[in-house]
Amino acid sequence: MRDLVILGAGGYGREVLQVVRDVNRDASSWNLLGFLDADANLHGGEIKGLPVLGDVDWLQRDRPPAVAVAVGSPAGRWRAVERLASVGHDDHATLVHPAAWLGDDVGLGRGSIVLAGVTASIDITIGAYACLNKNCVIGHDARLGDFVTISPGASISGFVTVGEGADVGANSVIVQGNRLGDWAVLGAGAVMCNDVPADAVAVGVPARVSRARDAGWQRRPDAD
């Protein structure tokens, strides 16, 4: 068994804890040590019976464990990976819930996490540090970039491209062959019938660009 900590002690972190526990029920794979979080108020406490060990600096030790990056937002996940790199940590766990179904030739990037009920068809590329939430569907020949978030119940049709850092809302649909641009947002329940450009926010049925990201928003932010 490999030692593991979960970076992020919020709701998504608890969901990732459940993934790890369910993986271990099938085959003992991970020795889960606890959580890391930037919130100092949580340090020394417990979540679901596991300690909050500290922040990322806790990893600066002999034989540091693997890390599951459990940060829900694409930009926050990017910052978390950059923070890990700043302390020289490069061992990132890739987790797939045993109740997910990934077909043949589905490539899953390092550090990505797949929750229960996910269906990914065939001949799909999924980048690093992707978050595939409960019961989302990924169609054949789809291409998902690094740091994407696919929210619960979202449906991505065949030959769709989801750009780096894009955020696909709950129960939304992307129609076959379209592209959601880098760091764009598709709102919950939206139906995307045409391409959406980078850094845009699209909502509605059919989805239309409602606005660009707020002024000053950085596609790859290095600070909150």
C-alpha positions in Angstrom: 0.0 0.0 0.0 1.2 3.5 -0.8 0.8 6.4 1.7 -1.6 9.1 0.5 -2.8 12.5 1.7 -5.8 14.5 0.4 -5.1 18.1 -0.4 -8.3 20.0 0.3 -10.5 19.4 3.4 -13.8 20.7 2.0 -16.7 18.9 0.5 -14.9 17.7 -2.5 -12.1 16.4 -0.3 -14.6 14.3 1.6 -15.9 12.9 -1.7 -12.4 12.0 -2.7 -12.0 10.3 0.7 -15.0 8.1 -0.2 -13.3 7.3 -3.6 -10.2 6.1 -1.7 -12.2 4.1 0.8 -14.2 2.4 -2.0 -11.0 1.7 -4.0 -9.5 0.1 -0.9 -12.6 -2.1 -0.4 -11.9 -3.7 -3.8 -8.1 -4.0 -3.3 -6.0 -2.4 -0.6 -4.1 0.3 -2.5 -3.8 3.3 -0.3 -2.7 4.0 3.3 -4.6 7.2 3.9 -2.8 9.4 6.4 -5.1 12.4 6.5 -5.8 15.8 4.9 -3.8 18.9 4.1 -5.4 22.3 3.9 -4.3 26.0 3.7 -6.8 26.9 6.5 -4.7 26.9 9.7 -7.9 26.8 11.7 -8.4 23.2 10.6 -4.9 22.0 11.5 -4.9 19.5 14.3 -8.5 18.7 13.9 -10.2 15.7 12.3 -12.5 15.1 9.4 -14.2 11.8 9.1 -11.9 10.3 11.6 -8.7 11.4 9.8 -6.3 14.2 11.0 -5.8 17.5 9.2 -2.0 17.4 9.2 -1.1 20.9 8.1 -0.6 22.7 4.9 1.5 21.8 1.9 4.7 22.5 3.9 4.0 19.3 5.8 5.2 17.4 2.7 8.8 18.7 3.2 9.9 15.5 5.0 11.6 12.2 4.3 9.5 9.9 2.1 6.5 12.2 1.5 3.3 10.5 0.5 1.4 10.8 -2.8 -1.2 13.6 -2.9 -4.7 13.6 -4.2 -5.5 17.1 -5.3 -9.1 17.6 -4.1 -9.8 21.2 -5.1 -13.1 21.7 -6.9 -12.5 24.8 -9.1 -10.2 24.6 -12.1 -8.2 27.7 -11.1 -8.0 26.6 -7.5 -6.7 23.2 -8.6 -4.1 24.9 -10.8 -2.9 27.0 -7.9 -2.7 23.9 -5.7 -0.5 22.0 -8.2 1.7 25.1 -8.4 2.0 25.2 -4.6 3.0 21.5 -4.6 5.6 22.2 -7.2 7.0 25.1 -5.0 7.9 22.6 -2.3 9.3 20.1 -4.8 6.4 17.6 -4.6 5.6 15.7 -7.8 3.8 12.5 -6.7 0.2 13.0 -7.6 -2.4 10.3 -7.2 -4.8 9.4 -10.1 -8.1 8.0 -8.7 -11.0 6.2 -10.4 -14.0 5.1 -8.4 -14.8 1.4 -8.9 -18.3 2.3 -9.9 -17.1 4.4 -12.8 -17.0 2.9 -16.3 -14.1 3.9 -18.7 -14.1 2.2 -22.0 -11.2 1.1 -24.2 -8.6 3.7 -25.1 -9.6 6.2 -22.6 -6.5 8.1 -21.6 -6.6 9.7 -18.1 -4.0 12.2 -17.2 -2.0 12.2 -13.9 -3.7 13.6 -10.9 -7.2 13.3 -12.3 -10.1 12.0 -10.1 -13.1 10.1 -11.4 -16.1 9.8 -9.1 -18.8 7.1 -9.0 -21.2 6.8 -11.9 -19.0 8.5 -14.5 -19.3 6.9 -18.0 -16.6 7.6 -20.5 -17.2 5.8 -23.8 -14.2 5.1 -26.1 -11.2 6.8 -27.7 -11.2 9.7 -25.3 -8.3 11.8 -24.0 -8.6 13.4 -20.6 -5.9 15.7 -19.4 -4.1 16.0 -16.1 -5.8 17.1 -12.9 -9.3 16.7 -14.3 -12.3 16.5 -12.0 -15.0 14.2 -13.4 -18.0 14.4 -11.0 -20.8 12.0 -10.3 -22.8 10.6 -13.2 -21.3 12.7 -15.9 -21.1 11.2 -19.4 -18.2 11.6 -21.9 -18.9 10.6 -25.5 -16.5 8.9 -28.0 -13.5 10.8 -29.3 -13.9 13.7 -26.8 -10.8 15.7 -25.8 -10.7 17.2 -22.3 -7.8 19.5 -21.4 -5.9 19.8 -18.1 -7.6 21.1 -15.0 -11.2 20.7 -16.4 -14.1 20.3 -14.1 -17.1 18.3 -15.3 -19.9 18.7 -12.8 -22.5 16.1 -11.8 -24.9 15.0 -14.5 -23.2 16.8 -17.4 -23.3 15.2 -20.8 -20.5 15.7 -23.3 -21.2 14.3 -26.7 -18.8 12.7 -29.3 -16.0 14.7 -30.9 -16.4 17.5 -28.3 -13.3 19.5 -27.1 -13.3 20.9 -23.6 -10.3 23.3 -23.3 -7.8 23.6 -20.5 -9.4 24.8 -17.2 -12.9 24.9 -18.5 -15.8 24.4 -16.1 -18.8 22.5 -17.3 -21.9 23.0 -15.1 -24.2 20.4 -13.5 -26.7 18.8 -15.9 -25.4 20.8 -18.9 -25.1 19.3 -22.4 -22.4 20.0 -25.0 -23.7 18.9 -28.5 -21.5 16.8 -30.7 -18.5 18.4 -32.3 -18.4 21.7 -30.4 -15.6 23.3 -28.5 -15.7 24.9 -25.1 -12.7 27.2 -24.9 -9.9 27.3 -22.4 -10.9 28.6 -18.9 -14.5 29.1 -20.1 -17.6 28.4 -18.0 -20.8 26.6 -19.2 -23.6 27.2 -16.8 -25.7 24.6 -15.0 -28.4 23.2 -17.2 -27.2 24.9 -20.4 -27.3 23.2 -23.8 -24.2 24.2 -25.9 -25.0 24.0 -29.6 -22.1 26.1 -30.9 -18.5 26.8 -29.9 -17.9 29.0 -26.9 -14.6 31.0 -26.9 -11.9 31.0 -24.2 -12.6 32.9 -21.0 -16.3 33.3 -21.7 -19.3 32.4 -19.6 -22.2 30.8 -21.5 -25.7 30.1 -20.1 -29.1 29.1 -21.2 -30.9 26.8 -23.7 -29.4 27.1 -26.2 -26.3 28.4 -24.5 -25.2 31.9 -25.3 -22.2 33.9 -24.1 -23.5 36.2 -21.4 -20.2 37.8 -20.6 -16.5 37.5 -20.5 -14.7 36.7 -17.3 -14.6 39.6 -14.8 -12.1 42.3 -15.5 -8.7 41.3 -14.0 -9.4 37.6 -14.0 -6.3 35.7 -15.0 -6.6 32.6 -17.0 -3.8 31.0 -15.0 -3.9 32.9 -11.7 -0.9 32.7 -9.4 -2.7 34.3 -6.4 -6.2 34.4 -4.9 
